[in-house]
Each structure stands twice: as structure tokens, then as C-alpha cells.
Amino acid sequence: MMQKTGTPDAALLCPRQQQFARWVTPRDRKSPRSAIFPALLAVVLFDLLVCPLSAQQEAAVGAQDEQLRRLVVGTWQDDYQGKRTKTLNEDGTGKMVVELDGLKARLFAQRLTFEMVWSVENGRLKKQTIKGEPAVKVQMILKTMGDRVDERILELNEERLLLLDKDGKTKYDWRRVQPEPQP
């Protein structure tokens, strides 16, 4: 359906699409219909890049994030640059203990503890370190590496959490473990 201006029906388009459609649609009404189809194709491609998700799509993403959020709660371990044990609590708080050896243990400490808050947004695990022990060593690491992490969730099930670093190459392969009893 076309409006008098020669653009696709405005009710079907977001404001940015409407503006783009006016820009790419032929102004001469005597132009052949075939000139309109490339314009419509351009509007669809523009939509994929610029216009926000529909409410239905947003609801689907939100439901997926909620499912991931429930599944990620628990205790996980990996062996990236030392033994790491991460516990993510239902309330969005968490703790990671890193056990180092060799040169890294001498430079930093044999055991580092990081306290954090976390969330799942758009299929990504986002974490922010709040504090840690030993405080001086943790602050030195945070100044160097930053206090926020945003990792894409590649795989998540009852046994495995596979995350992709922001560099797009490094993968962190976590295994679910039973939490250690608190003293």
C-alpha cells in the first residue's frame, strides 16, 4: 500500500524507516513500479540495521535472557591462567576465587578473591567487580584490566558454560561444580 507521497504505508514503518523510504523512493509518480522495489528492499535492509526490535522480538530476547539467568546461577570452575572458581548467586551477586602458582603467585598472591555483581543481557554475561582480597593486589589488577566484563554466552547447560571474550577469540570453558562448604 502506498501513500500519496510514494512511500510505503507509514503505519508499517518506524520513524527512521519512514524517513529513509522517502529518501530512496522515486519522486516522479510516472516512474515505473519496478523503480519502487529496489527502494522497498533498501527499506527492509535499513530496518535490519537501524530500527529497534519489535515488542515480540524484545519479549523473546527477554525470555531467553531470563532462562539463561536461571541456568547460570551456581558454582563454576575453569583453568584459565590458574584455577578459577566462580559462584553466581540468584540475587545478582557473585564471587570468584583465583588460585595462582609459580611466577603469578609471587607477583600477585596465591589466592585472589573478587566480589562482583552480574546480569544477563542480550545473551551476554555482564560482570562488574566491586572489591576483592588482597585489596591492594586486586585494585592493581582492576586498574590494568578494568572492573567490567561483557562476555557472549556461546553455550550454557547444566554442566557447561562457554563464554567468548570481547576480543572475539578467547573462549572460557567453565564446568559446573558443587559449591565448597562455607567454614
Secondary structure, 3 states (H helix, E strand, C coil): CECCCCCECHHHCCHHHHHHHHHHCCCCCCCCHHHHHHHHHHHHHHHHHHCCCCHHHHHHHHHHHHHHHHHHCEEEEECCCCEEEEEECCCCEEEEEEECCHHHHHHCCCEEEEEEEEEEECCEEEEEEEEEECHHHHHHHHHHHCCEEEEEEEEECCCEEEEECCCCCCEEEEEEECCCCCC
